[in-house]
Amino acid sequence: MSTETTELIDQARSWIAQDPDITTQAELSALVEAAEAHDESALSELRSRFSGHLTFGTAGLRAEIGAGPARMNRVVVSHAAHGLGQFLTEKHSPRPPSVVIGFDARHNSDVFAKDTAEILKAMGLRVVLFDQVTPTPVLAFAVRHLDVDAGVMVTASHNPPADNGYKVYLGGADEGSQIVPPADSEIHRAIMASHETVSASTLPRSHDYDTAGQDVIEAYQSATLALSQTFTDEGRASLKICYTPMHGVGGDVFLSLMTNAGFSALHPVGEQFTPDPDFPTVSFPNPEEPGALDLAFAKASAVGADLIIAHDPDADRLAVALPLPDSAGWQMLSGNELGATLASAKAKDAVAQGKDGVIGFSMVSSPIAATIAKQHSLTPQDTPTGFKWISRIPGLIFGYEEALGYLVNPETVRDKDGISAGLYLACLAANLHWEGRTLWDALEDVRSEYGGFASDQISLRFDTMAVASLVMDEVRNAPDQVFSSLAIESVDDLLTAKRTGAQANLIVFQLSGGSRIIVRPSGTEPKLKVYLDTLRPDQETADRELEELRVSVSTAVEQLLQRSTRS
């Protein structure tokens, strides 16, 4: 047996010794036994699991559940809790800090949340643990509502069923937003120090923490319900809405909120309503994925619905689909189409109330958002991707990112919130319905008032995050060669240019005529994303130019992948 193999097996045995979970203990023990018998696949799997520790970044932790430092498990979570506790204790000394913890219905979410509560409480923190599954927006709300120093949400959002994750929010001056640098690296250092100095099995634990539940959920619903007062209540009783929480935890909270707002023609997709960590009716629990809304389409057609509202499993993202005017089919609005519709409505609300403020949007979202803001004498503000940046914009009225993230109530929640956005959108649709119009008409109004806009995305999925990084390096090292057939006016690498006070791992290609290409790696998945945007005086021209751009960029991306593979 080689020295490398011996060291790897020793690492695995040390891990087993501190693992409180008999399932992952047995899983790793079986791999060790197979590796000792010279099973190459087992050795390869051990190398993968012990290739390094999960990095705690601005998205927290997120990975497949399994044994080892490169997976999500109770050992990793225990050290994450211990490191977070050290970070908060040092930051808030001499007083004890406070934390609220929520969890969704994924595998082990409740276990990870309880581990976190027990370890933080034993460290002297004031801890509040939700006593039931909770949508992410409710946890984000709870950080401000309970006036605590931090929040932890155990969720992998819309990732595959095998995954789980760990998000951190900060209270106080951070106002309940997700962490940003340098807090992420400081927490990571504390977590790594925990891994290096103490065994997870010896970390003290206490069960003497507080709990929260329906009282906080009702407070969230009450604060969110105020959004409906922006609109008249006409059309709410007759607007037929088909709804799916995608096997997630948003269903009860959202339907209760909608009922309290006066919507009575609600038709949930029964097969997807009860939380289920295996997401049995979808291959990928993300409303953007092909086939994810098929059951909703069928239900909506059967009941003659006017629109479909869908949430991802932790209910921080919102998807909306509408019946096609000239056929029996359905079409989901893109993130930019829905974002522009909401931005226009929120901007007009602000003007009507005599408010100044900011329309915020991520750099990869359509530039139509800036046009909408300027036309209403509001301030446009772009940020790096992620609501951790958007939610921190001073004077924010509305924020969105094209990946189905919307913030319509920054006074209540400082994160994307699919539940409040769903209510606001439904109220807008109800008023239109009362007038004999639809959200298609609202979208056409946007294009008539602000100009034509079109967007698309090419998403490249790889086996590992490392491969995505290598391809991104290829773009960064020779940007002039990537889209050489196009008329590129400028290239802006946001990893070095600080346009908004924060670096971003993306490269912007501005084309002559106003079109735009953006390339960036996903922060949570092994993907590289290429964003295409056009902005023109009319929609027909915007659509035509987007199609031409899509063809050219697709060819260029294929060539890029060939070069990256060869190198």
matplotlib code that plots the C-alpha trace (Angstrom):
import matplotlib.pyplot as plt

x = [0.0, 1.4, 2.2, -0.5, -3.1, -2.0, -2.3, -5.7, -7.1, -5.7, -7.5, -10.7, -10.4, -9.8, -12.9, -15.0, -13.8, -15.3, -18.5, -21.7, -23.8, -23.9, -25.0, -21.9, -19.7, -20.8, -20.5, -16.9, -16.0, -17.1, -15.0, -12.0, -12.5, -12.7, -9.7, -7.6, -8.6, -7.1, -10.5, -9.5, -13.0, -13.1, -9.6, -10.8, -13.9, -11.8, -9.5, -12.5, -13.9, -10.6, -9.3, -9.8, -12.3, -15.5, -14.7, -17.1, -17.8, -20.4, -22.9, -21.9, -21.5, -23.2, -22.4, -23.6, -24.4, -21.8, -18.8, -15.6, -14.4, -15.5, -19.1, -22.0, -22.3, -22.6, -18.8, -18.5, -21.6, -20.4, -17.1, -19.0, -21.1, -18.1, -16.2, -19.3, -19.7, -16.0, -16.4, -19.6, -18.2, -15.1, -17.1, -19.6, -17.4, -18.0, -21.7, -23.0, -24.2, -27.5, -28.5, -31.7, -31.6, -34.0, -34.1, -35.9, -37.2, -34.1, -32.3, -30.6, -31.6, -33.3, -30.3, -27.8, -29.9, -30.1, -26.4, -25.8, -28.2, -26.6, -23.0, -23.7, -25.7, -22.9, -20.6, -22.7, -24.7, -28.4, -29.9, -33.4, -34.2, -37.3, -39.5, -40.7, -39.5, -39.1, -38.8, -35.6, -37.3, -38.9, -35.5, -34.1, -37.1, -36.5, -33.0, -34.4, -37.7, -36.0, -33.1, -30.4, -26.8, -26.9, -29.1, -28.3, -30.5, -29.9, -30.9, -29.5, -32.2, -32.8, -29.8, -30.2, -31.8, -28.5, -27.2, -27.6, -26.1, -25.6, -26.3, -25.4, -27.0, -25.8, -27.9, -27.1, -25.5, -25.9, -29.7, -30.2, -28.3, -26.2, -22.5, -20.1, -16.3, -14.4, -16.8, -16.8, -13.1, -13.0, -15.7, -13.8, -10.6, -12.4, -14.0, -10.6, -9.1, -11.9, -11.1, -7.4, -7.7, -10.8, -12.7, -16.4, -17.2, -15.8, -17.5, -19.7, -23.5, -26.5, -30.2, -31.2, -31.9, -35.1, -37.5, -39.6, -42.2, -45.7, -45.5, -42.6, -44.2, -47.4, -45.4, -43.7, -47.1, -48.5, -45.6, -45.8, -49.5, -49.0, -47.7, -51.2, -52.4, -50.6, -53.3, -57.1, -58.7, -60.6, -60.0, -58.6, -61.6, -61.9, -58.3, -57.5, -54.0, -52.3, -49.5, -46.6, -44.0, -41.9, -41.9, -40.5, -41.4, -43.2, -46.6, -48.5, -47.0, -47.8, -51.3, -52.2, -50.9, -52.7, -56.0, -55.6, -55.1, -58.4, -57.4, -59.8, -59.4, -56.2, -55.3, -52.2, -50.4, -51.2, -48.4, -45.8, -47.4, -46.1, -42.4, -40.4, -36.5, -36.4, -38.3, -40.0, -41.8, -38.9, -35.4, -34.1, -36.1, -35.6, -38.6, -36.1, -35.3, -37.1, -40.0, -40.1, -43.4, -45.1, -47.4, -48.3, -49.0, -51.4, -53.2, -53.5, -55.0, -57.4, -58.8, -58.6, -56.0, -55.1, -51.5, -49.1, -46.9, -44.0, -41.4, -38.2, -37.9, -36.8, -39.2, -36.7, -37.1, -40.3, -41.3, -44.5, -46.0, -48.9, -51.2, -50.1, -52.6, -52.9, -52.6, -53.4, -49.9, -48.1, -44.9, -42.8, -41.7, -37.9, -36.3, -35.7, -39.2, -40.7, -38.0, -38.8, -42.5, -42.0, -39.5, -41.9, -44.7, -42.5, -41.0, -44.5, -45.5, -42.5, -43.4, -47.0, -45.9, -43.3, -40.4, -36.8, -34.7, -32.8, -33.7, -31.1, -30.1, -27.2, -24.7, -25.9, -29.5, -31.0, -29.9, -33.7, -33.7, -31.5, -33.7, -36.8, -35.1, -33.9, -37.3, -38.9, -36.0, -34.9, -31.3, -30.2, -27.5, -25.9, -24.0, -22.1, -24.3, -26.1, -28.6, -26.0, -25.0, -28.4, -30.0, -27.3, -28.0, -29.0, -32.4, -33.4, -37.0, -36.8, -34.0, -33.8, -31.5, -32.3, -32.1, -35.7, -34.7, -36.9, -37.0, -40.2, -40.2, -36.7, -38.1, -39.1, -36.6, -33.0, -32.8, -34.6, -38.1, -40.3, -43.3, -43.6, -42.9, -45.5, -48.1, -47.2, -47.3, -50.6, -52.1, -50.9, -52.4, -55.7, -56.1, -55.2, -57.7, -60.4, -59.7, -59.9, -56.1, -53.3, -49.6, -48.8, -50.4, -48.3, -45.1, -46.1, -46.7, -43.1, -41.7, -43.8, -42.7, -39.0, -38.0, -37.4, -35.2, -34.2, -32.0, -30.7, -28.2, -25.9, -25.2, -22.3, -22.3, -19.0, -18.1, -16.4, -16.0, -12.3, -13.1, -15.5, -12.6, -10.2, -12.5, -13.1, -9.3, -9.1, -11.5, -9.7, -6.2, -7.2, -10.5, -9.8, -9.8, -13.0, -15.5, -13.1, -15.8, -17.9, -17.4, -16.3, -16.0, -14.6, -13.8, -14.2, -12.9, -14.7, -12.3, -9.9, -12.2, -14.2, -17.1, -19.4, -17.0, -16.9, -15.1, -17.0, -15.7, -17.2, -16.1, -18.3, -18.0, -19.7, -20.5, -20.9, -24.6, -25.3, -25.5, -23.6, -22.1, -21.2, -19.2, -19.1, -18.8, -21.6, -20.9, -22.7, -22.6, -20.0, -21.3, -20.1, -22.8, -22.8, -25.4, -26.6, -28.5, -29.9, -31.6, -33.3, -36.0, -38.5, -39.0, -38.7, -35.2, -34.1, -35.4, -33.7, -30.4, -30.5, -31.0, -28.0, -25.9, -26.9, -25.7, -22.4, -21.8, -22.7, -20.1, -17.5, -18.3, -17.8, -14.4, -13.5, -14.3, -12.2, -9.2, -9.7, -10.0, -6.8, -4.9]
y = [0.0, 3.4, 6.1, 8.3, 5.5, 4.9, 8.6, 8.8, 5.9, 7.4, 10.6, 8.7, 6.8, 10.0, 11.4, 8.4, 8.7, 12.2, 11.6, 11.4, 10.2, 6.4, 6.6, 8.5, 6.5, 3.3, 4.9, 6.0, 2.7, 0.8, 3.0, 2.5, -1.3, -1.3, 0.9, -1.4, -4.2, -2.1, -1.1, 1.8, 3.3, 3.4, 5.1, 7.6, 8.4, 8.9, 11.2, 13.2, 13.4, 14.3, 16.6, 19.6, 21.3, 23.0, 26.7, 28.9, 31.7, 34.5, 31.7, 29.8, 26.1, 24.0, 20.4, 16.9, 15.1, 12.5, 11.8, 13.7, 17.3, 18.0, 17.0, 18.3, 16.2, 16.6, 16.9, 19.8, 21.5, 21.1, 22.8, 25.4, 26.2, 26.3, 28.6, 30.9, 31.0, 32.1, 34.8, 36.2, 36.0, 38.0, 40.5, 41.3, 40.9, 41.4, 40.7, 37.3, 37.4, 36.0, 33.8, 32.5, 29.2, 28.0, 24.9, 23.6, 20.0, 18.6, 15.5, 16.3, 20.0, 19.6, 17.6, 20.2, 23.0, 21.3, 20.6, 24.3, 25.3, 23.0, 24.0, 27.7, 27.6, 25.7, 28.5, 31.0, 32.5, 33.3, 30.8, 30.7, 27.6, 27.3, 24.4, 23.7, 23.9, 27.5, 29.3, 31.2, 34.6, 33.9, 33.2, 36.4, 38.3, 36.8, 38.2, 41.7, 40.9, 39.2, 41.7, 39.1, 39.3, 36.5, 34.0, 30.6, 28.9, 25.3, 24.9, 24.1, 26.1, 24.7, 22.4, 18.6, 16.4, 15.0, 18.4, 20.6, 23.9, 26.5, 30.2, 33.0, 36.4, 39.2, 41.6, 45.0, 47.3, 44.5, 44.7, 41.0, 40.7, 37.7, 37.9, 39.6, 39.9, 40.0, 38.3, 35.1, 34.7, 35.5, 32.8, 30.4, 30.9, 30.3, 27.1, 25.8, 26.5, 24.4, 21.5, 21.7, 22.1, 20.1, 17.0, 17.4, 14.7, 16.6, 20.0, 20.9, 20.9, 22.4, 21.8, 24.9, 27.0, 28.9, 28.1, 30.1, 29.1, 30.1, 33.4, 34.6, 33.2, 35.1, 38.3, 37.8, 37.3, 40.4, 42.6, 41.1, 41.6, 45.4, 45.1, 44.3, 47.7, 49.3, 47.9, 47.9, 44.6, 44.2, 41.0, 39.0, 36.8, 35.8, 35.5, 31.8, 31.1, 27.7, 27.3, 25.0, 25.1, 22.5, 20.0, 22.8, 24.6, 27.7, 26.2, 26.7, 30.2, 31.5, 30.1, 31.4, 34.8, 34.8, 33.8, 36.6, 39.0, 38.0, 35.5, 32.6, 30.9, 29.2, 25.8, 24.1, 21.3, 18.5, 16.2, 18.9, 20.6, 18.5, 19.0, 16.1, 16.0, 13.6, 15.9, 12.9, 14.7, 16.7, 15.8, 19.1, 21.2, 24.5, 26.2, 27.3, 23.7, 22.0, 19.9, 21.3, 23.1, 20.3, 19.3, 23.0, 23.4, 20.4, 21.6, 25.2, 24.0, 21.7, 24.5, 27.3, 29.3, 32.8, 32.4, 30.0, 31.0, 28.7, 28.8, 27.0, 24.6, 27.3, 29.9, 32.7, 32.5, 33.2, 31.9, 32.9, 31.3, 32.7, 31.1, 31.8, 34.2, 32.2, 28.6, 26.2, 26.3, 28.0, 30.1, 31.1, 34.7, 35.1, 36.5, 39.7, 40.0, 39.5, 41.8, 44.6, 44.2, 44.4, 47.2, 49.3, 48.8, 49.5, 52.6, 54.0, 53.2, 55.2, 58.2, 58.1, 58.2, 61.0, 58.7, 58.9, 55.8, 53.2, 50.4, 47.7, 44.9, 42.5, 43.2, 40.2, 41.4, 43.2, 46.9, 47.7, 48.1, 51.1, 52.6, 52.1, 53.8, 56.8, 57.4, 57.8, 59.9, 57.1, 56.0, 52.8, 50.7, 47.6, 45.2, 41.9, 38.9, 37.9, 39.4, 39.9, 42.9, 44.1, 44.0, 46.3, 49.2, 52.3, 53.7, 50.5, 50.5, 47.3, 44.8, 41.9, 39.5, 37.6, 34.2, 34.6, 36.6, 39.7, 41.9, 44.0, 44.8, 45.8, 47.4, 43.9, 41.4, 42.0, 39.1, 37.8, 36.8, 34.7, 34.8, 38.6, 39.0, 36.4, 38.3, 41.6, 40.1, 38.5, 41.8, 43.4, 40.6, 40.8, 44.5, 43.9, 41.0, 43.3, 45.6, 42.8, 42.7, 40.3, 40.3, 39.9, 43.4, 44.7, 43.4, 45.0, 48.2, 48.0, 47.5, 50.4, 52.8, 51.9, 50.1, 46.6, 44.3, 40.6, 38.3, 34.8, 32.6, 29.7, 27.5, 25.1, 22.4, 20.6, 17.7, 19.9, 23.5, 23.3, 22.6, 25.7, 27.7, 26.5, 27.6, 30.9, 31.3, 30.7, 33.6, 35.9, 35.2, 35.8, 37.8, 39.2, 35.6, 34.4, 36.4, 37.4, 37.3, 40.0, 43.7, 44.1, 47.7, 47.0, 44.3, 44.9, 42.3, 42.9, 40.7, 43.7, 46.6, 47.8, 49.5, 49.1, 48.8, 45.0, 42.7, 40.2, 37.2, 38.1, 39.6, 42.1, 42.3, 45.4, 45.2, 48.0, 48.8, 48.3, 44.5, 42.8, 39.5, 38.6, 35.4, 34.2, 31.0, 29.9, 30.5, 27.4, 24.9, 23.6, 25.8, 28.6, 31.0, 33.3, 36.0, 37.8, 41.1, 43.5, 46.8, 48.5, 51.0, 48.3, 44.6, 43.2, 44.6, 43.5, 39.9, 39.8, 41.0, 38.6, 35.6, 36.7, 37.1, 33.7, 31.9, 33.7, 33.2, 29.5, 28.9, 30.9, 29.0, 25.6, 26.8, 28.0, 24.6, 22.8, 25.1, 24.6, 20.8, 20.7, 22.7]
z = [0.0, -1.0, 1.4, -0.2, 0.3, 3.9, 4.7, 3.0, 5.0, 8.2, 7.5, 6.9, 10.1, 12.1, 10.5, 11.4, 15.0, 15.4, 13.3, 15.4, 12.5, 12.2, 8.5, 7.4, 9.7, 8.0, 4.5, 5.1, 6.9, 3.8, 1.6, 3.8, 3.8, 0.0, -0.4, 1.8, -0.5, -3.4, -4.9, -7.2, -7.3, -3.5, -3.5, -6.1, -4.0, -0.9, -2.7, -3.8, -0.3, 1.3, -1.4, 0.8, 3.0, 1.8, 1.6, 3.6, 1.2, 0.7, -0.2, 3.0, 2.5, -0.1, -1.3, -1.6, 1.7, 2.5, 4.8, 4.5, 4.6, 1.0, 1.7, 3.8, 7.0, 10.8, 11.3, 8.8, 10.3, 13.8, 13.0, 11.0, 14.0, 16.3, 13.9, 13.5, 17.2, 17.7, 15.0, 16.6, 20.1, 19.1, 17.1, 19.9, 23.0, 25.9, 25.5, 24.3, 20.7, 19.5, 16.6, 15.0, 13.1, 10.4, 8.2, 5.2, 4.5, 2.8, 4.1, 7.5, 7.5, 10.9, 12.2, 11.0, 12.5, 15.9, 15.9, 15.3, 18.0, 20.6, 19.9, 19.8, 23.0, 24.8, 23.7, 25.6, 22.7, 22.9, 20.4, 18.9, 16.8, 14.6, 15.7, 12.2, 8.6, 7.4, 4.1, 3.7, 3.5, 6.9, 8.5, 6.8, 8.3, 11.7, 12.0, 12.0, 13.7, 16.7, 16.6, 16.7, 15.6, 13.1, 11.3, 10.0, 7.3, 6.5, 2.9, -0.5, -2.2, -5.7, -5.8, -6.5, -3.8, -2.7, -1.6, 1.4, 2.5, 5.2, 4.8, 7.3, 7.8, 10.0, 12.0, 13.4, 10.9, 8.3, 8.7, 8.1, 4.8, 3.9, 4.7, 2.4, 2.5, 4.7, 7.1, 4.9, 5.0, 8.8, 9.4, 7.2, 9.2, 12.4, 11.0, 9.8, 13.2, 14.7, 12.4, 13.3, 17.1, 18.3, 17.4, 16.6, 19.0, 21.9, 21.2, 24.2, 23.5, 25.3, 24.7, 26.7, 23.6, 22.8, 20.0, 17.6, 15.1, 14.1, 16.0, 13.8, 10.6, 11.4, 12.1, 8.7, 7.0, 8.7, 7.6, 4.0, 3.7, 3.8, 0.2, -0.9, 0.2, -2.7, -4.9, -4.9, -4.0, -7.3, -9.2, -6.3, -5.8, -9.4, -10.5, -10.8, -9.7, -10.0, -7.4, -6.8, -4.0, -5.9, -3.0, -0.8, 2.3, 1.0, 0.4, 3.7, 4.3, 0.9, 0.6, 4.0, 3.0, -0.2, 1.5, 4.0, 1.1, -0.4, -3.1, -3.1, -6.5, -5.5, -7.1, -5.6, -7.5, -5.1, -6.2, -5.4, -2.3, 0.6, 1.4, 0.1, 0.2, -2.7, -5.1, -6.7, -9.6, -10.9, -12.1, -10.7, -8.2, -10.0, -11.9, -14.6, -15.5, -18.4, -17.2, -13.7, -14.3, -16.4, -13.6, -13.0, -16.7, -16.6, -13.5, -14.7, -18.0, -16.2, -13.9, -16.5, -14.4, -15.3, -14.2, -12.5, -9.5, -8.5, -5.8, -5.5, -2.5, 0.0, -1.5, -2.1, -5.8, -7.8, -11.2, -13.1, -16.2, -18.3, -20.9, -24.4, -26.0, -29.3, -28.1, -25.3, -24.1, -21.3, -21.1, -18.2, -18.0, -18.0, -14.9, -16.8, -18.1, -14.7, -13.1, -15.6, -14.9, -11.2, -11.5, -13.5, -11.0, -8.0, -9.7, -10.3, -6.7, -5.5, -7.8, -6.6, -3.0, -3.7, -2.8, -4.0, -4.0, -5.9, -8.3, -7.8, -10.0, -10.6, -13.3, -15.3, -15.3, -18.3, -18.7, -19.1, -15.3, -15.5, -18.2, -16.0, -13.0, -15.0, -16.7, -13.2, -11.9, -9.6, -9.2, -11.0, -9.2, -10.5, -8.2, -8.5, -8.7, -5.5, -3.2, -0.5, -2.6, -3.8, -0.4, 1.0, -1.4, 0.6, -0.3, -2.1, -3.4, -5.5, -6.3, -8.7, -10.4, -13.6, -11.8, -10.5, -7.4, -6.4, -3.4, -3.3, 0.4, 1.6, 4.7, 5.9, 4.4, 3.2, 0.8, -2.3, -1.3, -3.6, -1.2, -1.0, -4.7, -5.4, -3.4, -5.1, -8.6, -7.8, -6.7, -9.9, -12.0, -10.1, -10.9, -14.5, -14.6, -13.3, -16.2, -18.7, -19.2, -18.3, -17.3, -21.0, -21.4, -18.5, -20.2, -23.5, -21.6, -20.3, -23.8, -25.1, -22.3, -22.0, -25.2, -26.5, -24.5, -24.9, -22.9, -23.1, -21.3, -22.3, -19.4, -19.4, -16.7, -15.8, -13.5, -11.0, -10.0, -10.9, -14.6, -14.7, -13.2, -15.9, -18.7, -17.0, -16.8, -20.6, -21.1, -18.7, -20.1, -23.8, -23.9, -27.4, -28.8, -27.3, -29.4, -32.2, -34.9, -33.1, -33.0, -29.4, -28.3, -24.8, -22.3, -18.6, -16.1, -12.9, -10.9, -11.0, -11.7, -8.7, -10.3, -7.3, -4.4, -4.7, -7.0, -9.2, -11.0, -14.4, -17.7, -19.6, -23.4, -24.8, -28.5, -31.0, -31.3, -27.6, -27.2, -24.3, -23.4, -19.8, -18.8, -15.2, -13.2, -10.9, -7.3, -6.1, -9.0, -11.4, -14.2, -16.5, -17.6, -20.6, -20.6, -23.7, -23.7, -26.3, -25.7, -28.7, -29.4, -30.4, -29.4, -32.9, -33.4, -29.9, -30.6, -34.0, -32.8, -29.8, -32.1, -34.3, -31.2, -29.8, -33.0, -33.0, -29.3, -29.4, -32.1, -30.1, -26.9, -28.7, -29.9, -26.4, -24.9, -27.5, -26.7, -22.9, -23.4, -25.4, -22.9]

ax = plt.figure().add_subplot(projection="3d")
ax.plot(x, y, z, "-o")
ax.set_aspect("equal")
plt.show()
